[in-house]
Structure formats: C-alpha cells, structure tokens
Amino acid sequence: MTLFFVLALYVLLILIWLVCFFFLLLMSYGIITTKVPYVPIPQHVIDEVKRLLPMKAGDQFYDLGSGDGRVIATMASAYPDAFATGVEKAPLPYTLTQIRFWRKPLKNVKTLFRNFSRVPLNNATHIYMYLFPEVVEKLLPKFEAELKKGTRVVSCDFPFKTKEPVETVVVSGRHKHTLYVYEF
C-alpha cells in the first residue's frame, strides 16, 4: 500500500512539474516573441484611460498588446455602441482573454491572436498601449501612415521620443503610472 502512495505522489509531482514547465514555456515564448512581458494594469489606471478616451457610437478602440483583455472589457462595457479590439501575440495572455470573454461575452469585442504591427489600424479612433519604449518608437511611423486625423492614442508609462503629447496624466496608486495622450 505504501508503494502505491509513493508512486502516486511521484506521478503527481511529475504532473505538477510538467504544468509549471508548460506555463513557464508559454510565458517565455510570449516575452521572446513580443519583446514585451505580460504586465496586468490596475483597474484604476484603466478607469483613467476610459476617461481620456471617451467614445461614441461606431468608434473603434484598439488595445495593442491586450494581455488578459481587461482594458477591452472595460471599454466595451462602458461604450456598448462602440467596438473594442484586443491584439495579443503571446499565447498565455491571449488564452486568458478567451476565457474572460467565454465566461462573460460582449458583442462589441473582438480579439486577434497576431502581431499588432501587421494589423491595419486605418479604422481606429482610439488606441491604448502599454509597451516598452523601443516598441512604442517602432509604432510611430505606422501610426503616422495609417491613423486618420483625430485618432487619440494613450501610451502608458512610455512616451514617443519625437512626438509631443497633448496631455499627460499621472495616476497614483500602489505604483505610479503616467498616461501620455496623443492626437494624430
């Protein structure tokens, strides 16, 4: 009987190790391929983004590097007559987004599992991003080429080096965040 329990414990430990290994592999793949780690943004910062990006019927919101989908969920819930699209390339956060919207579906939400640099943004009216500085800089030429006049972009913590924001908002909390608002 004790041999059975030892073997069962051994198998259980191997399964736990495999699950942890798979989880770490998914996280590492996301960081390596996107060059941006998954960092969830606090709800009070999302509420400030919602204030900075008021939307009307028919508007199109994009979250570039949408993580677990909390920003698009907030925007879609607050503006049911607008559309919210999350773009995420890392498998683990994308899976979390799918679970979120499977549990609580929203008709005006779309999630894309792809590289946001390959997503056309010509229909965007509002964009949010929380990306590393080098990634933010690489997006500026794309924004200047594709975004229509009046499109508002909010970048969390990392501004464009060569473009002046129209507004800068510091959001206090456990960790301070700075939101840079741009108009194209």
Buried (B, 14 or more C-beta within 10 A) or exposed (E): EEEEEEEEEEEEEEEEEEEEEEEEEBBEBBEEEBEBBBEEBBEEBBEBBBEBBEBEEEBBBBBBBBBBBBBBBBBBBBBEEBBBBBBBBBBBBBBBBBEBBEEEEBEBBBBBBEEBEEBEBEBBBBBBBBBBEEBBBEBBEBBEEBBEEEBBBBBBBBBBEEBEBEEEBEBEEEEEBBBBBBEB
